[in-house]
Amino acid sequence: MTHGPVGDASSGLDYEESEHSGRVVRIASVAALGGLLFGYDSAVINGAVSAIQDEFGIDNKTLGLAVASALLGAAAGAMTAGRLADKIGRVSVMKIAALLFLISAICTGLAPNVWIVVIFRVIGGIGVGVASVIAPAYIAETSPPRIRGRLGSLQQLAIVSGIFLSLAIDYGLAQLAGGSREELWLGLAAWRWMFIVMAVPAIVYGALAYTIPESPRYLVASYRIPEARRVLAMLLGEKNLEITITRIQDSLKAEKPPSWRDLRKPTGGLYGIVWVGVGLSVFQQFVGINVIFYYSNVLWEAVGFDESQSFVITVITSITNIVTTLIAIALIDKIGRKPLLLIGSTGMAVTLATMAIVFQTAQVVDGKPELGPVAGPIALVAANLFVVAFGMSWGPVVWVLLGEMFPNRIRAAALGLAAAAQWAANWLITVTFPELRNALGVAYGFYAICAVLSLFFVWRWVEETKGMHLEDMHREAHHHEPHAAGT
């Protein structure tokens, strides 16, 4: 940040800077609402898993497909969102995502069979994938470097808030009806209302998308310089506007429009920085975090808790996730991205290994692991400490890095590829868990190994981006190149 003459440090300018910061935070918060829907849509299935299996009489494999179907849509949405955003703008894509959420909410809730559930979960998933790419990219492109990490973390805060909201609503609806399978309103079972209620935040998100400006970097790339100047003045003030626009133009210079080909080096293969983004995405999912949020009710029921107790445990876990995300927001611009990831990997490895040992050594009764008076509380504490370790590190930090680590010229395409890899990994973990719940020790053992590998991955290949301007990120790409040769 450049400094003016000594006289500039007046209360008037402090007020002006505070006013700009307020606008930036409001705009980032609206963009992050896509994350709230992303979290809601992802986790809403948790409360309906058992009811869907009973209602449609499906086996574990079909259940896994029904739960994971949204993730296939999310991968497709993530792959296309970046390029679509480069064509029609970031805000227009947010409006499309809101519409997809709305259609999915109503049609899934009214589905007459499991395959209709799958189809409209895929459509909602496309909205999730789009939101997962657009929100971090837009926030990174509209935020000053000094607070970009904290604002980027709003995406994860919104995601975990959406998870909490959906699980709390699931619990409330199930309590009102006397169980997720019981009839609630208009002759529809409680589990159907769990999906239909998502229409409300979808409408709010769509309406608020009309209140925020287009990304200045998109406007510059589209040669709409006067508009870009107005937006930058609103976000950052009048100082150094032309310098900022020139830097954006320089960073965007390319002989052709952005495309997947831009991710390839002239000598062949993907740029090292792209591989790092894909690696971060895959490890974020392979530690098994979404098993907790998609299947925790089934998981706790499998070890002896009833449906109501399982709902309460799941809601408590989601609150834990929100609190630890707030910790990450407070720390990310102070101690940096890489240290938080290393701390998180260590905590996840220890807690997942503990859960693996508890479930592997549990006595099996009627095909289910039975946790005793000591092992049960240990498993509960370990599961929540795992969420703490993830929530203060890999949850928010990966989204912040994906939004900011790529050079401007390839950001949309690279973020799309990394997010698609994340959803594909998420799908693989989610679709395999219904079968693995009969071997929980093996499942958590695998997640623990992935947590250990993530520690070495971050230590070896991830570079710190704290405080850097987005226009300087191309230097990071060159810096990564020698390291990535072996990948």
C-alpha positions as CSV (number, residue, x, y, z in Angstrom):
1,M,0.0,0.0,0.0
2,T,1.5,3.4,-1.0
3,H,1.7,6.3,1.4
4,G,0.8,9.9,0.6
5,P,2.2,13.0,2.3
6,V,2.2,13.2,6.1
7,G,-0.9,15.5,6.0
8,D,-2.9,12.8,4.3
9,A,-3.1,10.8,7.5
10,S,-6.1,12.8,8.6
11,S,-9.3,11.6,10.3
12,G,-11.1,12.5,7.0
13,L,-9.0,10.0,5.0
14,D,-9.3,7.4,7.8
15,Y,-13.0,7.8,7.5
16,E,-12.9,7.5,3.7
17,E,-10.7,4.3,4.0
18,S,-13.1,2.9,6.5
19,E,-16.0,3.7,4.2
20,H,-14.3,1.9,1.3
21,S,-13.5,-1.1,3.6
22,G,-17.2,-1.3,4.6
23,R,-18.3,-1.4,1.0
24,V,-15.7,-4.1,0.2
25,V,-16.8,-6.2,3.1
26,R,-20.5,-5.9,2.1
27,I,-19.8,-6.8,-1.5
28,A,-17.6,-9.8,-0.4
29,S,-20.4,-10.9,2.0
30,V,-23.0,-11.0,-0.8
31,A,-20.6,-13.0,-3.0
32,A,-20.0,-15.4,-0.2
33,L,-23.7,-16.1,0.1
34,G,-23.1,-18.5,-2.7
35,G,-21.0,-20.4,-0.2
36,L,-23.9,-20.5,2.2
37,L,-26.1,-22.1,-0.4
38,F,-23.2,-24.4,-1.3
39,G,-23.0,-25.5,2.3
40,Y,-26.7,-25.8,2.7
41,D,-27.2,-27.8,-0.5
42,S,-24.2,-30.1,0.3
43,A,-25.3,-30.9,3.9
44,V,-29.1,-30.9,3.6
45,I,-29.0,-34.5,2.5
46,N,-27.6,-35.6,5.9
47,G,-31.0,-35.4,7.7
48,A,-32.7,-37.2,4.8
49,V,-30.3,-40.1,4.2
50,S,-32.2,-42.7,6.2
51,A,-35.6,-41.5,5.1
52,I,-34.7,-41.6,1.4
53,Q,-33.3,-45.1,1.8
54,D,-36.5,-46.2,3.5
55,E,-38.9,-44.3,1.2
56,F,-37.5,-45.6,-2.0
57,G,-36.3,-49.0,-0.7
58,I,-32.8,-48.6,-2.1
59,D,-29.5,-50.4,-1.2
60,N,-26.3,-48.9,0.1
61,K,-24.7,-48.4,-3.4
62,T,-27.8,-46.6,-4.8
63,L,-27.9,-44.5,-1.6
64,G,-24.3,-43.5,-2.0
65,L,-25.1,-42.5,-5.6
66,A,-28.1,-40.4,-4.5
67,V,-26.0,-38.6,-1.8
68,A,-23.0,-38.1,-4.1
69,S,-25.0,-37.1,-7.2
70,A,-24.9,-33.4,-6.3
71,L,-21.1,-33.7,-6.4
72,L,-21.0,-34.8,-10.0
73,G,-23.0,-31.7,-10.9
74,A,-20.6,-29.6,-8.8
75,A,-17.6,-30.9,-10.7
76,A,-19.3,-30.0,-14.0
77,G,-20.3,-26.6,-12.7
78,A,-16.8,-25.9,-11.4
79,M,-15.3,-26.9,-14.8
80,T,-17.5,-24.6,-16.8
81,A,-18.0,-21.7,-14.3
82,G,-14.6,-20.0,-14.9
83,R,-14.8,-19.8,-18.6
84,L,-18.5,-18.8,-18.4
85,A,-17.5,-16.0,-16.0
86,D,-14.8,-14.8,-18.4
87,K,-17.5,-14.5,-21.1
88,I,-20.6,-13.1,-19.3
89,G,-19.1,-11.8,-16.1
90,R,-18.8,-12.9,-12.5
91,V,-22.1,-11.4,-11.2
92,S,-24.2,-12.9,-14.1
93,V,-22.9,-16.3,-13.2
94,M,-23.9,-15.8,-9.6
95,K,-27.5,-15.1,-10.7
96,I,-27.5,-18.4,-12.8
97,A,-26.2,-20.3,-9.7
98,A,-29.1,-18.9,-7.6
99,L,-31.7,-20.1,-10.2
100,L,-30.2,-23.6,-10.3
101,F,-30.4,-23.7,-6.5
102,L,-34.0,-22.7,-6.6
103,I,-35.0,-25.3,-9.2
104,S,-33.1,-28.0,-7.3
105,A,-34.7,-27.2,-4.0
106,I,-38.3,-27.4,-5.1
107,C,-38.0,-30.4,-7.6
108,T,-35.9,-32.6,-5.2
109,G,-38.4,-32.0,-2.4
110,L,-41.3,-33.1,-4.7
111,A,-39.4,-36.0,-6.3
112,P,-41.6,-39.2,-6.9
113,N,-38.6,-41.6,-7.1
114,V,-34.9,-41.7,-6.3
115,W,-33.8,-41.0,-9.9
116,I,-35.7,-37.7,-9.9
117,V,-33.8,-37.0,-6.6
118,V,-30.6,-37.8,-8.4
119,I,-31.4,-35.6,-11.5
120,F,-32.3,-32.5,-9.5
121,R,-29.5,-33.0,-7.0
122,V,-27.2,-32.9,-10.0
123,I,-28.8,-29.6,-11.1
124,G,-28.3,-28.2,-7.6
125,G,-24.8,-29.5,-7.7
126,I,-24.0,-27.5,-10.8
127,G,-25.1,-24.4,-8.8
128,V,-22.8,-25.5,-6.0
129,G,-19.8,-26.0,-8.4
130,V,-20.5,-22.6,-10.0
131,A,-20.7,-20.9,-6.6
132,S,-17.5,-22.7,-5.4
133,V,-15.5,-21.1,-8.3
134,I,-17.1,-17.7,-8.6
135,A,-17.2,-16.6,-5.0
136,P,-13.5,-16.9,-4.2
137,A,-12.4,-15.5,-7.6
138,Y,-14.8,-12.5,-7.2
139,I,-13.8,-11.8,-3.6
140,A,-10.1,-12.0,-4.5
141,E,-10.6,-9.6,-7.4
142,T,-12.5,-7.0,-5.4
143,S,-10.5,-7.1,-2.1
144,P,-7.4,-5.0,-1.1
145,P,-4.3,-7.2,-0.4
146,R,-4.2,-6.3,3.3
147,I,-7.6,-7.9,4.1
148,R,-7.9,-10.3,1.1
149,G,-7.3,-13.4,3.3
150,R,-9.9,-12.5,5.8
151,L,-12.5,-11.6,3.1
152,G,-11.6,-14.8,1.2
153,S,-12.3,-16.7,4.4
154,L,-15.9,-15.4,4.3
155,Q,-16.5,-18.0,1.6
156,Q,-15.7,-20.8,4.1
157,L,-17.5,-19.1,6.9
158,A,-20.6,-19.0,4.6
159,I,-20.1,-22.6,3.7
160,V,-20.0,-23.8,7.3
161,S,-22.9,-21.5,8.2
162,G,-24.9,-23.0,5.4
163,I,-24.0,-26.5,6.7
164,F,-25.1,-25.4,10.2
165,L,-28.3,-23.8,8.9
166,S,-29.3,-26.9,6.9
167,L,-28.5,-29.3,9.8
168,A,-30.4,-27.1,12.3
169,I,-33.4,-26.9,9.9
170,D,-33.2,-30.6,9.3
171,Y,-33.3,-31.2,13.1
172,G,-36.1,-28.7,13.6
173,L,-38.3,-30.2,10.9
174,A,-37.7,-33.7,12.1
175,Q,-38.6,-32.7,15.6
176,L,-41.8,-31.0,14.4
177,A,-42.9,-34.0,12.5
178,G,-41.8,-36.6,15.0
179,G,-39.1,-38.0,12.7
180,S,-37.6,-37.3,9.3
181,R,-39.9,-39.9,7.7
182,E,-43.2,-38.5,9.2
183,E,-45.7,-36.3,7.5
184,L,-45.2,-32.5,8.2
185,W,-47.2,-30.0,6.0
186,L,-49.3,-30.4,2.9
187,G,-49.1,-34.1,3.0
188,L,-45.3,-34.1,2.5
189,A,-42.8,-35.9,4.8
190,A,-40.3,-33.8,6.8
191,W,-37.3,-34.9,4.7
192,R,-39.0,-33.4,1.6
193,W,-39.4,-30.0,3.4
194,M,-35.6,-30.1,4.2
195,F,-35.0,-29.6,0.5
196,I,-37.9,-27.3,-0.3
197,V,-36.8,-24.7,2.4
198,M,-33.6,-24.2,0.5
199,A,-35.7,-22.1,-1.9
200,V,-35.6,-19.2,0.6
201,P,-31.8,-18.6,0.7
202,A,-31.7,-19.2,-3.1
203,I,-34.1,-16.3,-3.7
204,V,-32.2,-14.0,-1.3
205,Y,-28.9,-14.8,-3.0
206,G,-30.3,-14.1,-6.4
207,A,-31.9,-10.8,-5.3
208,L,-28.7,-9.6,-3.6
209,A,-26.6,-10.5,-6.7
210,Y,-28.3,-7.5,-8.4
211,T,-26.9,-5.1,-5.7
212,I,-23.1,-5.7,-6.2
213,P,-20.8,-4.4,-9.0
214,E,-19.0,-6.5,-11.6
215,S,-15.3,-7.4,-10.9
216,P,-13.0,-4.7,-12.1
217,R,-10.6,-7.3,-13.5
218,Y,-13.4,-8.7,-15.7
219,L,-14.3,-5.1,-16.8
220,V,-10.7,-4.4,-17.7
221,A,-10.5,-7.7,-19.6
222,S,-13.7,-6.7,-21.5
223,Y,-12.2,-3.3,-22.4
224,R,-14.9,-1.5,-20.2
225,I,-12.3,0.8,-18.7
226,P,-14.6,3.6,-17.5
227,E,-16.8,1.1,-15.6
228,A,-13.7,-0.5,-14.1
229,R,-12.5,2.9,-13.0
230,R,-15.8,3.6,-11.3
231,V,-15.8,0.2,-9.5
232,L,-12.2,0.6,-8.4
233,A,-12.9,4.1,-7.1
234,M,-15.8,2.7,-5.1
235,L,-13.8,-0.2,-3.7
236,L,-10.3,1.4,-3.1
237,G,-10.8,5.2,-3.4
238,E,-9.4,7.6,-6.0
239,K,-5.7,7.2,-5.2
240,N,-3.5,5.4,-7.8
241,L,-6.5,4.3,-10.0
242,E,-4.6,4.6,-13.3
243,I,-1.6,2.6,-11.9
244,T,-4.0,-0.1,-10.7
245,I,-5.7,-0.3,-14.1
246,T,-2.4,-0.4,-15.9
247,R,-1.2,-3.2,-13.7
248,I,-4.4,-5.2,-14.3
249,Q,-4.0,-4.6,-18.1
250,D,-0.4,-5.8,-18.0
251,S,-1.2,-8.9,-16.1
252,L,-4.1,-9.8,-18.5
253,K,-2.1,-9.3,-21.7
254,A,-2.3,-12.4,-23.9
255,E,-2.5,-13.0,-27.6
256,K,-5.8,-15.1,-27.2
257,P,-8.7,-15.3,-24.8
258,P,-8.3,-17.4,-21.7
259,S,-8.7,-21.2,-22.4
260,W,-7.8,-24.5,-20.9
261,R,-4.7,-24.5,-23.2
262,D,-3.3,-21.6,-21.1
263,L,-2.8,-24.1,-18.2
264,R,-0.2,-26.0,-20.3
265,K,3.4,-25.0,-20.4
266,P,5.0,-24.4,-23.8
267,T,7.1,-27.5,-23.2
268,G,4.0,-29.6,-22.4
269,G,2.2,-30.6,-19.2
270,L,0.4,-28.4,-16.7
271,Y,2.1,-25.5,-15.0
272,G,3.4,-26.5,-11.5
273,I,1.1,-23.9,-9.8
274,V,-1.9,-25.6,-11.4
275,W,-0.8,-29.0,-10.0
276,V,-0.4,-27.4,-6.5
277,G,-4.0,-26.1,-6.7
278,V,-5.3,-29.6,-7.8
279,G,-3.3,-31.2,-4.9
280,L,-4.7,-28.8,-2.3
281,S,-8.2,-29.5,-3.6
282,V,-7.9,-33.3,-3.5
283,F,-6.2,-33.4,0.0
284,Q,-9.0,-31.1,1.4
285,Q,-11.5,-33.9,0.5
286,F,-9.4,-37.0,1.0
287,V,-9.2,-36.4,4.8
288,G,-12.9,-37.3,4.9
289,I,-14.3,-34.1,6.2
290,N,-17.6,-34.5,4.3
291,V,-18.2,-37.9,5.7
292,I,-18.9,-36.0,9.0
293,F,-21.3,-33.6,7.2
294,Y,-23.1,-35.9,4.8
295,Y,-23.3,-39.0,6.9
296,S,-22.8,-38.0,10.5
297,N,-26.4,-39.0,11.5
298,V,-26.0,-42.4,9.9
299,L,-22.5,-42.7,11.5
300,W,-23.7,-42.0,15.0
301,E,-26.8,-44.1,14.6
302,A,-24.4,-46.9,13.5
303,V,-22.6,-46.8,16.8
304,G,-25.7,-46.8,19.0
305,F,-27.2,-43.2,19.2
306,D,-30.9,-42.8,18.1
307,E,-32.0,-40.4,15.3
308,S,-32.7,-37.4,17.6
309,Q,-29.4,-37.7,19.5
310,S,-27.5,-38.0,16.2
311,F,-29.2,-34.8,14.9
312,V,-28.1,-33.0,18.1
313,I,-24.4,-34.3,17.8
314,T,-24.4,-33.2,14.1
315,V,-25.6,-29.7,14.9
316,I,-23.0,-29.3,17.7
317,T,-20.3,-30.4,15.3
318,S,-21.4,-27.8,12.7
319,I,-21.4,-25.0,15.4
320,T,-17.8,-26.1,16.2
321,N,-17.0,-25.7,12.5
322,I,-18.3,-22.1,12.5
323,V,-16.3,-21.2,15.6
324,T,-13.0,-22.6,14.2
325,T,-13.6,-20.8,10.9
326,L,-13.8,-17.5,12.8
327,I,-10.5,-18.4,14.4
328,A,-9.0,-18.9,10.9
329,I,-10.3,-15.6,9.7
330,A,-8.6,-13.9,12.7
331,L,-5.3,-15.6,12.0
332,I,-4.9,-16.0,8.2
333,D,-3.6,-12.5,7.4
334,K,-1.4,-12.5,10.6
335,I,0.4,-15.8,10.6
336,G,-0.1,-16.7,6.9
337,R,-1.7,-19.5,4.9
338,K,1.1,-22.2,5.0
339,P,1.5,-22.3,8.8
340,L,-2.2,-22.8,9.3
341,L,-2.2,-25.7,6.8
342,L,0.7,-27.4,8.5
343,I,-0.9,-27.0,12.0
344,G,-4.2,-28.3,10.6
345,S,-2.7,-31.3,8.9
346,T,-1.0,-32.3,12.1
347,G,-4.2,-32.1,14.1
348,M,-6.2,-34.0,11.5
349,A,-3.7,-36.8,11.4
350,V,-3.8,-37.3,15.2
351,T,-7.6,-37.2,15.5
352,L,-8.3,-39.3,12.5
353,A,-5.8,-41.9,13.7
354,T,-7.5,-41.9,17.1
355,M,-10.9,-42.5,15.4
356,A,-9.4,-45.3,13.2
357,I,-8.1,-47.1,16.3
358,V,-11.4,-46.7,18.3
359,F,-13.5,-48.1,15.5
360,Q,-11.1,-50.8,14.5
361,T,-10.9,-52.2,18.0
362,A,-14.6,-51.8,18.8
363,Q,-16.7,-54.9,19.5
364,V,-19.1,-55.7,16.6
365,V,-22.6,-56.6,17.6
366,D,-25.2,-57.4,14.9
367,G,-22.9,-56.1,12.2
368,K,-22.4,-52.7,13.9
369,P,-19.4,-51.5,16.0
370,E,-20.5,-51.0,19.6
371,L,-18.6,-48.3,21.4
372,G,-18.3,-48.7,25.2
373,P,-18.5,-46.0,27.9
374,V,-14.9,-45.0,27.2
375,A,-14.6,-45.5,23.5
376,G,-17.9,-43.7,22.7
377,P,-16.9,-40.3,24.2
378,I,-13.3,-40.7,22.8
379,A,-14.8,-41.1,19.3
380,L,-17.1,-38.1,19.8
381,V,-14.3,-35.8,21.1
382,A,-11.9,-37.0,18.3
383,A,-14.5,-36.3,15.6
384,N,-15.1,-32.8,17.0
385,L,-11.3,-32.1,17.4
386,F,-10.9,-33.2,13.8
387,V,-13.5,-30.6,12.7
388,V,-11.6,-28.0,14.8
389,A,-8.3,-28.9,13.0
390,F,-10.0,-28.8,9.6
391,G,-12.1,-25.7,10.3
392,M,-9.2,-23.5,11.3
393,S,-7.0,-24.6,8.4
394,W,-7.8,-26.7,5.4
395,G,-11.4,-25.5,5.2
396,P,-11.0,-21.8,4.7
397,V,-7.3,-21.6,3.7
398,V,-7.6,-23.8,0.6
399,W,-10.4,-21.6,-0.7
400,V,-8.4,-18.4,0.0
401,L,-5.3,-19.9,-1.8
402,L,-7.3,-21.1,-4.8
403,G,-8.8,-17.6,-5.2
404,E,-5.5,-15.8,-5.1
405,M,-2.6,-18.1,-6.0
406,F,-3.0,-18.2,-9.8
407,P,-1.8,-15.6,-12.2
408,N,-4.6,-13.3,-13.6
409,R,-4.4,-14.7,-17.1
410,I,-5.2,-18.3,-16.0
411,R,-7.1,-17.7,-12.7
412,A,-10.6,-18.6,-13.9
413,A,-9.5,-21.7,-15.8
414,A,-7.1,-22.9,-13.1
415,L,-9.6,-22.3,-10.3
416,G,-12.2,-24.2,-12.3
417,L,-9.9,-27.2,-12.8
418,A,-8.9,-27.2,-9.1
419,A,-12.5,-26.9,-7.9
420,A,-13.6,-29.7,-10.3
421,A,-10.8,-31.9,-8.9
422,Q,-12.1,-31.1,-5.4
423,W,-15.7,-32.1,-6.3
424,A,-14.5,-35.3,-8.0
425,A,-12.5,-36.2,-4.9
426,N,-15.5,-35.3,-2.7
427,W,-17.7,-37.6,-4.9
428,L,-15.3,-40.5,-4.6
429,I,-15.2,-40.2,-0.7
430,T,-18.9,-39.7,-0.5
431,V,-20.0,-42.5,-2.8
432,T,-17.7,-45.1,-1.1
433,F,-18.7,-44.4,2.5
434,P,-22.1,-46.2,2.7
435,E,-20.2,-49.5,2.0
436,L,-17.3,-48.4,4.3
437,R,-19.5,-47.7,7.3
438,N,-19.3,-51.4,7.9
439,A,-15.5,-51.0,8.2
440,L,-15.1,-47.6,9.9
441,G,-11.6,-48.4,11.2
442,V,-10.4,-48.9,7.6
443,A,-12.2,-45.8,6.4
444,Y,-10.7,-43.5,9.1
445,G,-7.3,-45.1,8.7
446,F,-7.3,-44.1,5.0
447,Y,-8.3,-40.5,5.9
448,A,-5.5,-40.4,8.5
449,I,-2.9,-41.5,6.0
450,C,-4.2,-38.7,3.6
451,A,-3.8,-36.2,6.4
452,V,-0.2,-37.2,7.0
453,L,0.5,-36.9,3.2
454,S,-1.1,-33.5,3.1
455,L,1.4,-32.3,5.7
456,F,4.3,-33.3,3.5
457,F,2.6,-31.8,0.4
458,V,2.2,-28.4,2.0
459,W,5.7,-28.4,3.4
460,R,7.2,-29.2,0.0
461,W,5.2,-27.4,-2.6
462,V,2.9,-24.7,-1.2
463,E,4.3,-21.2,-1.1
464,E,3.0,-18.3,1.1
465,T,0.9,-15.6,-0.6
466,K,0.1,-13.4,2.4
467,G,0.0,-9.7,1.5
468,M,0.9,-10.1,-2.2
469,H,-1.0,-8.3,-5.0
470,L,-2.8,-10.5,-7.4
471,E,-0.9,-8.9,-10.2
472,D,2.3,-10.3,-8.7
473,M,1.1,-13.9,-8.6
474,H,2.7,-14.8,-11.9
475,R,6.1,-14.7,-10.0
476,E,4.7,-17.4,-7.8
477,A,4.1,-19.5,-10.9
478,H,7.7,-19.2,-12.0
479,H,8.8,-19.9,-8.5
480,H,6.9,-23.1,-8.4
481,E,8.1,-24.4,-11.7
482,P,11.3,-26.1,-10.7
483,H,9.5,-27.8,-7.7
484,A,6.7,-29.1,-9.8
485,A,8.9,-30.8,-12.4
486,G,8.7,-34.0,-10.6
487,T,4.9,-34.1,-10.2
